Amino acid sequence: MDMRHEATHLAQQDSARKAAAANAQKAEFLTLRLGSEAYGIDILRVQEIRSYEEPTRIANAPPFIKGVVNLRGVIVPVVDLRIKLGCDSVEYNSLTVVVVLNVRGRVVGAVVDSVSDVLQLSHDLIKPAPEMNTTVDTSFITGIASVGERMLILMDIDALMSSADMGLIDTHNV
């Protein structure tokens, strides 16, 4: 009886290890739209999604920093990713939302055209971003995934939000 119990226990452990390995090879991304492009960010960075409200403007801030909002007593800087990433047009409508992110222990809001869903992608669906010899900074793009008929640009929101030109997060204390 002990050998059968032990064999069952070992089979259960093996099954649990395989399931854990399969989950480790998948990641979840919140998909969002910026202009006509679809982007994905790590769902673990998303704190909440809020409707867009006009932030309080900060003097001398770059154009992509829209200002700050008070989120339950926390003053949160709001970045318009459409302006930051050079989208052709920036319109504020009923689909415009602010994705509240937790980036390196700091809460930051990101304005996007809309959010769609959360996708679970296995690592074999994610291809490396192409290298481009331009002056465009693509260091925040971690990969590109084909999802059905659409291409999803996966971005490292930590790298983007903590870049030097953003000036939002002190990278020396991280």
C-alpha positions as CSV (number, residue, x, y, z in Angstrom):
1,M,0.0,0.0,0.0
2,D,2.9,2.4,0.8
3,M,4.4,1.9,-2.6
4,R,1.2,2.7,-4.4
5,H,0.7,5.8,-2.2
6,E,4.3,6.9,-2.9
7,A,3.9,6.3,-6.6
8,T,0.7,8.4,-6.6
9,H,2.4,11.1,-4.6
10,L,5.4,11.2,-7.0
11,A,3.0,11.4,-10.0
12,Q,1.1,14.3,-8.4
13,Q,4.4,16.1,-7.8
14,D,5.5,15.5,-11.4
15,S,2.2,16.8,-12.7
16,A,2.5,19.9,-10.4
17,R,6.0,20.6,-11.7
18,K,4.9,20.3,-15.3
19,A,2.0,22.7,-14.7
20,A,4.3,25.2,-12.9
21,A,6.8,25.0,-15.8
22,A,4.0,25.6,-18.4
23,N,2.8,28.6,-16.4
24,A,6.3,30.0,-16.0
25,Q,6.6,30.0,-19.8
26,K,3.5,32.2,-20.2
27,A,3.0,35.8,-19.3
28,E,-0.1,38.0,-19.1
29,F,-0.3,41.4,-20.8
30,L,-2.9,44.2,-20.7
31,T,-3.5,45.1,-24.3
32,L,-4.1,48.8,-25.1
33,R,-4.3,51.1,-28.1
34,L,-2.1,54.1,-28.9
35,G,-3.2,55.5,-32.2
36,S,-3.6,52.7,-34.6
37,E,-1.1,50.4,-32.9
38,A,-1.8,47.7,-30.2
39,Y,0.6,47.5,-27.3
40,G,0.9,45.1,-24.4
41,I,2.2,45.8,-20.9
42,D,2.9,43.3,-18.1
43,I,-0.4,42.9,-16.2
44,L,1.6,42.8,-12.9
45,R,2.5,46.5,-13.3
46,V,-1.2,47.5,-13.6
47,Q,-2.8,48.8,-10.4
48,E,-6.1,49.9,-11.9
49,I,-7.8,51.5,-14.9
50,R,-9.6,54.8,-14.6
51,S,-11.6,57.0,-16.9
52,Y,-9.7,60.1,-18.0
53,E,-10.1,63.2,-16.0
54,E,-8.2,66.4,-16.7
55,P,-5.1,66.5,-14.5
56,T,-3.7,69.6,-12.7
57,R,-1.0,71.0,-15.0
58,I,2.5,71.4,-13.7
59,A,4.4,74.5,-14.9
60,N,7.4,73.8,-17.2
61,A,6.6,70.1,-17.5
62,P,7.3,68.5,-20.9
63,P,4.2,68.2,-23.2
64,F,3.8,64.4,-22.6
65,I,3.4,65.0,-18.8
66,K,-0.2,66.1,-18.6
67,G,0.0,66.9,-14.9
68,V,-1.0,65.3,-11.6
69,V,-4.2,63.8,-10.1
70,N,-5.1,63.0,-6.5
71,L,-5.7,59.2,-6.3
72,R,-7.1,58.5,-2.8
73,G,-4.6,60.8,-1.2
74,V,-1.6,59.9,-3.4
75,I,-0.5,62.6,-5.9
76,V,0.1,60.7,-9.2
77,P,1.9,62.1,-12.2
78,V,0.0,61.4,-15.5
79,V,1.9,60.8,-18.7
80,D,0.2,60.8,-22.1
81,L,1.8,57.8,-23.8
82,R,0.4,58.9,-27.2
83,I,2.4,62.2,-27.0
84,K,5.4,60.4,-25.6
85,L,5.5,57.8,-28.4
86,G,4.7,60.3,-31.2
87,C,1.1,59.3,-32.2
88,D,-0.3,61.3,-35.1
89,S,-3.4,62.6,-33.3
90,V,-4.3,62.8,-29.7
91,E,-8.0,63.0,-28.9
92,Y,-9.7,62.7,-25.6
93,N,-13.0,60.8,-25.8
94,S,-15.1,58.3,-23.9
95,L,-12.7,55.5,-24.6
96,T,-9.6,57.4,-23.3
97,V,-8.4,55.9,-20.0
98,V,-5.6,56.2,-17.5
99,V,-3.8,53.0,-16.7
100,V,-2.5,53.4,-13.2
101,L,0.8,51.6,-12.9
102,N,3.2,50.6,-10.2
103,V,6.7,51.2,-11.6
104,R,9.6,50.6,-9.3
105,G,7.6,51.3,-6.2
106,R,6.1,54.6,-7.7
107,V,2.5,55.1,-8.8
108,V,2.3,56.6,-12.3
109,G,-0.7,57.2,-14.6
110,A,-0.5,56.5,-18.4
111,V,-3.1,58.0,-20.7
112,V,-4.0,55.6,-23.6
113,D,-6.6,55.6,-26.3
114,S,-8.3,52.5,-25.0
115,V,-7.7,49.1,-23.3
116,S,-9.0,45.9,-24.7
117,D,-8.3,42.8,-22.8
118,V,-5.7,40.7,-20.9
119,L,-3.9,38.1,-23.0
120,Q,-1.9,35.2,-21.8
121,L,1.0,34.7,-24.3
122,S,3.5,31.8,-24.3
123,H,7.1,32.8,-24.8
124,D,7.3,31.0,-28.1
125,L,4.7,33.5,-29.6
126,I,6.9,36.5,-28.6
127,K,9.5,37.4,-31.2
128,P,12.4,39.8,-30.5
129,A,11.9,43.4,-31.6
130,P,13.7,44.3,-34.8
131,E,16.9,46.3,-34.4
132,M,16.7,49.6,-36.1
133,N,19.6,52.0,-36.8
134,T,17.6,55.1,-36.2
135,T,17.6,57.9,-33.6
136,V,14.3,56.4,-32.3
137,D,14.6,54.9,-28.9
138,T,13.2,51.3,-29.0
139,S,14.9,50.1,-25.8
140,F,11.6,49.8,-24.1
141,I,10.2,47.3,-26.7
142,T,10.7,43.8,-25.4
143,G,9.2,41.9,-28.3
144,I,6.4,41.6,-30.8
145,A,3.7,39.0,-30.7
146,S,1.3,37.9,-33.5
147,V,-2.2,37.5,-32.0
148,G,-4.6,36.4,-34.7
149,E,-4.6,39.1,-37.4
150,R,-2.9,41.7,-35.3
151,M,0.6,42.5,-34.1
152,L,1.1,43.4,-30.5
153,I,4.1,45.5,-29.5
154,L,5.2,44.4,-26.0
155,M,6.8,47.1,-24.0
156,D,8.8,47.2,-20.8
157,I,6.8,49.9,-19.0
158,D,9.4,50.1,-16.2
159,A,12.1,51.0,-18.7
160,L,9.9,53.6,-20.5
161,M,8.6,55.3,-17.3
162,S,12.1,55.4,-15.7
163,S,13.9,56.7,-18.8
164,A,15.9,59.9,-18.1
165,D,13.8,62.1,-20.3
166,M,10.7,61.2,-18.3
167,G,12.3,62.5,-15.0
168,L,9.6,60.6,-13.0
169,I,11.7,58.0,-11.2
170,D,15.1,58.4,-9.6
171,T,17.0,55.4,-11.0
172,H,19.9,55.9,-8.5
173,N,17.8,54.9,-5.5
174,V,16.3,51.7,-7.1
